[in-house]
Amino acid sequence: MCESNVYLKENEVEKLIMENVAAITPAGKDSFVLKGLLGEYMEVTGIIEDINLMGHKIIIKAV
């Protein structure tokens, strides 16, 4: 599987905000829509700080 977990990083603390993310789509300045494997979605504001495909981990830094 190619899904990843997405973490929001605030004040150097990473918080899991969504599991099994299959797609990330830009939705404006510093905004992304996360789409899950089962059709769920959420919008998050921040900048992508790190994408680790082997570790299935994406970090979005809050702005």
ABEGO torsion letter per residue (X at the ends): XABBBBBBBBGGBBBBABBGBABBBBAEBGBBBBBBAAGBBBBBBEBBABBBAAAGBBBBBBX
